[in-house]
């Protein structure tokens, strides 16, 4: 059904675009958190 509203990508395979975008945003946020944490910033209340 080419006109179906639940259609995946144009080539018909893979996850829907919103899933890919959400995953990319999550990966970027985790990477930023790890970089900030390793650089010594953030979580300052947890140092002895």
N, C-alpha and C positions, 0 to 999 in steps of 0.2 A: 504494500500500500504506500505508494509514493507520497500521497497527500496526508498521511497520518501525522497528527501533531506531536506524537511521541517518537518521531524519527530521530535516529542518531545522526552522526556526521553525514556529509554529502556522499561519501563513498560507502556508507552503510556499515561501517565497522568501527569498533572502539566505543569509548564512553561518550556520553553527551558533553557538549561544550561546557556547561555549568559545572560538571564534575571535574573536568580538567582545570578550569579556572580556580575552583575552590582548592584543589590539591596544590596548585602552583602557589597560591596565596599562603596556604598553610606551610609549605616548604620554606618560603621566603621568611615568614615570621619565626619559624624555628631556627633558621640559619642566623637571623639577626639576634635572636635571644642568645644563641650559643656564642656568637662572636662578641657580643657585649659582655657576657659572663666571663669568657676567657680573657678579655682585655682588662678585666679588673673592675668594670663598672657594674652597676646593678647589684641587687641582693646584698647591699651594704649592711643591712641589719643582721646578716647571718655570720659575720666575721667575729671571732672571739675577741 
